[in-house]
Amino acid sequence: MKGKILKTLIFSVITLVTVNSCVAQKGNKKSVKKDGETKVLIKTTKGNILVKLYDETPLTRDNFIKLVKQKYYDSTLFHRVIQGFMIQGGDPQSKKAKPGVMLGNGDIGYTVPAEFRPDLFHKKGALACARNGDEVNPTKASSGCQFYIAQGKVYKDSELTMMEERINMGLKQQIFSKLIEKPENHDLKMKFVKFQNESNIDSLRALAAKIEPEIDTIYSKTPKFKYSDEQRKAYTTIGGVPHLDGNYTVFGEVLEGLEVIDAIASVKTGPADRPVEDVRIISMEFVK
């Protein structure tokens, strides 16, 4: 590890998938709840998907309910589809979009604050909010209308362990970034920049050796990321998209229709992952 830590800290980039964002309007029809849950039937040209909305994410839940009341999603497309990842819909511009037109940038005015919970995660069938990327959206606020349903894949325990290690290495990157920005470390930072620009690996390693003990001390006291038993069970059985956890608000899950998600995810796509043949949401309605 020693000697490699700097390369990891300086050059590693953790890339999270970012999906485009947009927002919503008002409604006037009461939702139907049973046993404290709101259930919505999503009728599509590929079949029906029954979802429940989580009460643990009230801001996102209520916004989605408002849009369903208004029939906002009726006739919109699943405009972005990636096999083994997710299906995305909710762009208002997709209702009358011509074939081949790039979609995903529809926006009508506001976002919804992020509502992250460790017990609500991206198992297959998770209903979650799209959003703009961190560079323009540091609070990770959700789109008011665009959403996606996770498909993902089934993982091995060893793969999840490797993902945990990568995430925790990202913690070291954050610690390094904070340390190097401290006023007392200004000269050290300038040396890092100089040696990096010169590709002077030996000097970079020597500098890393000076700061690495401090990084390790802070890291040893920092809570580490770890998938829960529930997450591991889900990701190793039905599958999902674990690398999105903690970065996008999950506000519901599919109760019936996982096979419809697979059918939509398998369609032929063109530029920007738009299905060549439109996959349309016919309607959304509340059910008992």
Beta strands, then each sheet from edge to edge (+ up, - down):
strand 1: 33-34
strand 2: 37-44
strand 3: 47-53
strand 4: 78-82
strand 5: 86-89
strand 6: 111-112
strand 7: 126-129
strand 8: 142-143
strand 9: 147-150
strand 10: 250-256
strand 11: 281-287
sheet 1: 1+ 2- 3+ 10- 7+ 9- 5+ 4-
sheet 2: 1+ 2- 11+
sheet 3: 6+ 8-
end
